[in-house]
Amino acid sequence: MIPLAASSGVADALLDLFLILLAAKVGDEIFKRLGQPTLIGEILAGLAIGPAVLGLVGPSEVIDVFAELGVVFILFWVGLETRIHELLGVGRSATLVGVFGVLVPFAGGYAIAAARGEDTATSLFFAAALVATSVGITSAVLIGLGVLDTRAGRTILGAAVVDDILAMLVVAVASAVAVGGSTGVVELVVIGAMAFGFVGFFALGGTRFMRRYPGILKAPAFSSSPLLPAVILCLGLAALAAEIGLAAIIGAFLAGMMVAETKEQHPVEQEVAPLYAFFAPFFFASIGLKLDLGTYGSLTVIAVVGLVTIVAVVTKVVGAYAGARGMSRSEAIFVAAGMVPRGEVGIIVAGIGIEAGALGDEAFAIIVGMAILTTVVVPPVLRVLARRLPDLDATAAPAA
């Protein structure tokens, strides 16, 4: 017989999960009808039922586990949509846009945090949040505009993937610094080398192995379905990344890239979709649960959110535009604007930062506010800029 206390604890946890999923779905539907990114609806839903508003649900270990699985499957899904040869052959334009779109925002984010008197780990998380570009948000907008297969569209997607890989490496370094307290040059070099080594080994070696044995996920020794071995690989690499002091999402992303090289990529995508749909809302809603509206009650904080958002927009536009100089002016402007949304990636960085103890409530709220604002304002701008793109035949030329 289950003890009454234990039974009550399980019931409370199930009720919390039910309320979060229900609220997230409602927020999702509302923002979908408004033509806005649904993740914002899920965040606001968590805020509404959390301690800051209704107080129906509060943060807990159970919710944290579901949220962590949510972010792992988000990055696994992004990895599934990413092929290593597409990254390596994305072209000069996308590479330059990605690199310049990282360097300038990184400097801006780090400078803002340093000016606020933050330590190295916090400053790195600020920089990582500004470096990121939301592949998911941008892809959805490009598809809706019908420009995904244009030169500008492919350049944005290729550069966004480059941005996110570099952002995850910055997160890896920041997480290790936050946990170990290492701030010396030698320690940072070692951490960076470890991050690059981990990514390089699995991105190049792992994907090459999968291309050599493309049917391995359907091997009888694993499972009759490719989903189980794919999820095992995802959780295994996520755990390995976390064990050596890197962010778990790096391992999940690399696992997705590896699975993308197998014959089972599309079946795995179809079978992982329900896991993504189920777990991801817990992550975004948990962000809302942790938000303290009182933090935004200060005019100083609101001003900082506005300043950080302006810096995030300007530095990304300047960096991306500089990298897209080989394209036509209208294409370069479109690409620069398309790189601005931080979306789920910026929020993921904030979530990792607060879990690592590198971000306080105020810094966390500032980054989340910036990520939401950059995500909301860009889609309408892209709709206008898309009309100025060259004709489809011209833009569909390879991004050399």
Phi, psi and omega in degrees: 000136181282129178303148183301318181297316180295317179299318179296320179296318178295317180298318179296318180296317179296322178295318178299314180297320178299312182296319180296313182294320179295312180297319180297321179294318178297313178299320178302310183295319181299312183286333175296319179289334178277354181076024181247160179304128185293336181297331178292321176299322179291322178295314180293329176295317176297321177297319183295319183268355183276183183302333185288336184236275185275336179070025181284328182224142176236161178304144178207168179296321180297314179296321179299321179295314179296322179294320179296319175297325179298312181291327177296315181287332175298311182288329175296319179295317178299318178298322178298332181271004186241122177254135185299323181291332176290324177293314182289332182250022185290342176105162183297318183299311182296322180296313180295319178298317179297314183293310179293329178287354175258313187298312184292311177297325178301313180298318180296314181295317180294321181295319179298313181296318180296322179294333177277359179083019181284157179279182185299314183298313180297318180298322179293323178293320175300314181298317181297321180296323179281334179291323189297154171225134183281106177295319183297311181296312182297318180300315181299319180294316181296320178297315180298327180275349180074025182241017183299323184267008177280168179299318179297318180296314180293325179295317179299313182295315179298316180292324180296321178294317177301315179302314185291325177296314179294323178296320179293327176293321176296319177298319179300314179295315181298319180296316180295321178294319181295320182284316185267347180072017181278127181230358181287160182298315182299316181297319180295321179296318180296315180297315179298319179296321179295318180296312179297321179296317180297312181295315181298318183298312184275329179290321181265305181292315182295315180292325177295319178298317181293324177293327180287327179236068187294342181260014188296330182289343177257010178298137181304331182293338182268292185189158175285343177245140180287349184296313185299308178297328179294317179291323177300315178298316180300307182292325180295312180290326176296316179294320179296317178299316180293324183295326181266011173094008177261174179284137181300330183295335178296314178297318180296318179297316180294323177298319178298318178297322179293314180297329180297342181270000182262171177291341187264015183306307184291317174301321179294319177303316181294322183279334178280336183309315178296324177295317178299313182296327183279313188275325185304318180301331179295324179293309183293320178295325179294331175298314178297322179300326185272350180287136177251108182299334179300332179296324180279359179285348180269130178298330179296315180295316178301318179297320180293319177301315178298317180296313180298320179296316178299315179297319180299317181290310185296313183294323179290318180296314180297312181296313182292320179296321177298322179287338183261019184299336180283352180265173176293161184299317181294322177293316181298319178294318179298315179298315181299317179292322181293342180273354188287318186301128176268330172045223185293332182290316177298322180290323176299317178301316179297318179297318178294321181297318181286327177291327180281353180081010181273338180245132173275179182301320182291312179297320178300312181297323180296314181294316179297318178299317178297315182297319180292314182297315180294332180284324184283321189279338188283315183309314178297325179294317180296326179299321179288314183293331182298330181292340183265359179293152174301169181299162187302320181297321181289319183284341182280000178295151181303142178278087184289000000 
